Amino acid sequence: MTSFSSGRRDLFKVTAGSALAAPFILSGAVHAQEQQAETSMKPTPAQTSGFNIGAFKVTVISDGTRLFGNPHETYGTNQPKEAVEELLHANFLPTDKFLNGFSPTVVETGSDVVLFDTGMGEGGREAGAGHLLEGLKQAGYSPDQVSVVVLTHMHGDHIGGLMEGGAPAFKNARYVAGQVEYDFWKDPARVGTPAEGGHKGVVSKVVPLAEKTTFIKEGSEVVPGIVGVEAFGHSPGHMIFRVESEGKQLVLTADTANHFVLSLQKPDWEVRFDMDKAKAAASRRKVFDMIATERLPFVGYHMPFPAVGFVEVFDGGYRFVPETYQFQI
């Protein structure tokens, strides 16, 4: 794996506007999230990481990280606090805080430069996030080279970078998004509900691009070699994507799992970020059973950077195995 970095502040603000407790950046304004867990931040270097899947070039970009306190308020919310702390301690992790990262991914196929999710965007930069454009440049791409932007779902940390200065950040791109996801968030019925903040973000960031967007469902092809798979629960129309080239495969799991220990080793534990917690748990098991059985690498949007690894079945759940040199030889 090839990695390179330069110094920068790797911080950001997360907002809510939803009972899902999912992060939303809305027009640069920060809306209070009911997270009493936030702690201090510290600078981290800019990072991109690249590898090949067959003839496809894959680049993972760190859009930012945020440090939270009180993991039990986010993960294992249906479990005793002591059970969450015990699992963290057993995995050599602090029991009073956790670090959350955000990793958009580029897949260059030879015909297209496909970007999966757009990070926090300009609304997160005051606090040090929104590093996608910087990361693209670092990896040798300009925004104008992006030919397809895929939205795995429409939470703010995935759609925040769609616009830049009131205009599309990727002016030559077409867009791909799940039909179920879009229909839910754009619906005016969300106004006056806990999902109103997410609705406003989609109206601001996604609806203006609708004429250039292809809305997909299970099994739809994004470009040759990239296919969408429904994995609902984290959000109403959350999707993952299978990437295949020259017999090699990769799965982009987006937010199917939000923590490499708490969401994978205990896939049935409830996660505050998940809208439909039962569906989210079922999707975690479906997706990671498949990944473990087929021994596939995956990129998880919130896995520790570079966010790439494997899973094995472990103690009723899954154990995350970070990538080391598998793509180098």
Phi, psi and omega in degrees: 000138179259127179229148176205154186206163172217152187297145173189168173274127186249061186237166174192166176255146176244142179234166181244254190085017182205143175292350179290345187058027174275150183285136177226128169253118186243108176052036176083353181268146179259122178258136188298125174266141181281059179244108175272011191265354188293139175234188183292157179252166174217151182296144172225155184284156173297144182216137165226155180215132185233150177200171181249143168241100188060234179272358181272139175260126182246133177230124176260135184239132175275117178275343181154170175223158176219140181260128179241156170258175173050068181307327183297337179286347180245316185244142181064039184292344176261014181241159173299143178306322182296327179292320177295315180297321180297318180292319177298313180300319180296338180255020175062035179246151175301148180265352185248001182200162175210155181252128180249128179247165186224120191227088168299156184226140176250133173239114177263116187265348189106326175253332183223152167250108188254122179256127177258109178072159193233010177069199187277336179072196187296334179294342181259357190285332180302327179262006173102008179259198179070042186267010184302311183297321176297317179295321176301314180298317180300325181274000176096015179245150167255157178303329181291342179279344180290120183260337179220131172247122180254130175256115178292326173194182194242036169284157189299330180282000177247334181251355187300331183266011180293325182247149178219115181062032178083001180236159178302131181288337183236078195292340180260005187269153160258168189234151179226132179208159179289136180297315181298316181298311182297314182299322179294307190285330181279346185296125178300345177298342178289338181296133181085004177246171176300343180270008184298322180298317177296321176302314181298321179296318179292319177300322181283319190259324190257315183304320178298343182258005189300324182293339179257012186251136170261124181262126192242172177220189179309128175083000179289142179268129176280303169216166178306124180100355180229121186231139179275145179227130179287133177217066189289159174133305175303317169222168188300328182232030182305134181232151171245173185220133175263132181244132181217132176210129177052039178081357177262146184228156177213144175243130173263106190269357178051237184254025177303319172234133184256354178213136188289343174250302190293328179270337184263312180291333179232071186295341180270351176295140182283143181241129183303326182290342186276131181287303177255100191292325178291316178295321180298317178295319178296321178294320178302314181293318180298312184291313186279338167299316180296315181295317179293316182296318182272357178055049183263146169285154177218156170249122176252128187304327183248014174287159178301132182303136014275016168069019184241137177183197181229170171227151170235150176296134188206116169052045178084357178220226184219149175249128178283129178242103183298146174296141175240277180238017185302327184266001182263344185230000000 
